[in-house]
Amino acid sequence: MELLDPTHVETLHVIEKTKEGKPRKPFKLDLFKVTIGDFETRIVYGEPKNLPFGSVSTEDKKHMGRIINEKIFNNGLYQQTKTKFSS
């Protein structure tokens, strides 16, 4: 990730308890901006584990998905473009 030289935009969500409700090392879901040449994009990043998001509950996964949907897709940070292919 460091090779992309990301700019931290904001921390979207922090989980401070395990699935069992005990204190844990905080799991941060962060939003970064990356520019490569003239192309700019956003990256949502959470600290990796053996299983993606394996250290958080299903409820937290759904909550993070709603946050990402609202911040990225509903606020216009992600703009989908349609590409036409010539035959």
PEGI-V139124 format. One record per residue. N is the residue number from 1. RES is the residue in three letters. PHI is phi in whole degrees, 0 to 359 (999 if undefined). OMEGA is omega in whole degrees, -180 to 180 (NA if undefined). Layout:
# PEGI-V139124
((N	RES	PHI	OMEGA) (N	RES	PHI	OMEGA))
This chain:
# PEGI-V139124
((1	MET	999	-178) (2	GLU	299	-180) (3	LEU	295	178) (4	LEU	279	-178) (5	ASP	52	-176) (6	PRO	288	174) (7	THR	254	180) (8	HIS	290	179) (9	VAL	267	178) (10	GLU	190	171) (11	THR	270	-176) (12	LEU	280	-175) (13	HIS	196	177) (14	VAL	229	176) (15	ILE	250	-175) (16	GLU	247	179) (17	LYS	230	177) (18	THR	288	176) (19	LYS	302	-179) (20	GLU	272	178) (21	GLY	90	179) (22	LYS	271	177) (23	PRO	301	-180) (24	ARG	217	171) (25	LYS	297	-176) (26	PRO	303	173) (27	PHE	261	-178) (28	LYS	253	173) (29	LEU	253	-173) (30	ASP	248	175) (31	LEU	252	179) (32	PHE	237	172) (33	LYS	251	179) (34	VAL	231	176) (35	THR	241	177) (36	ILE	234	-174) (37	GLY	64	178) (38	ASP	266	-176) (39	PHE	262	178) (40	GLU	240	179) (41	THR	216	177) (42	ARG	246	176) (43	ILE	232	173) (44	VAL	262	-173) (45	TYR	228	172) (46	GLY	230	-178) (47	GLU	304	-177) (48	PRO	288	174) (49	LYS	232	178) (50	ASN	299	179) (51	LEU	240	-178) (52	PRO	309	-178) (53	PHE	58	-178) (54	GLY	291	-177) (55	SER	264	-180) (56	VAL	237	-177) (57	SER	287	177) (58	THR	300	178) (59	GLU	299	178) (60	ASP	294	178) (61	LYS	300	179) (62	LYS	296	179) (63	HIS	297	179) (64	MET	296	177) (65	GLY	298	177) (66	ARG	295	178) (67	ILE	297	180) (68	ILE	299	180) (69	ASN	301	-178) (70	GLU	292	-175) (71	LYS	290	-173) (72	ILE	270	-171) (73	PHE	274	-177) (74	ASN	276	-180) (75	ASN	259	174) (76	GLY	80	177) (77	LEU	289	178) (78	TYR	250	178) (79	GLN	242	-178) (80	GLN	282	178) (81	THR	245	177) (82	LYS	260	179) (83	THR	253	176) (84	LYS	260	179) (85	PHE	255	177) (86	SER	272	-179) (87	SER	260	NA))
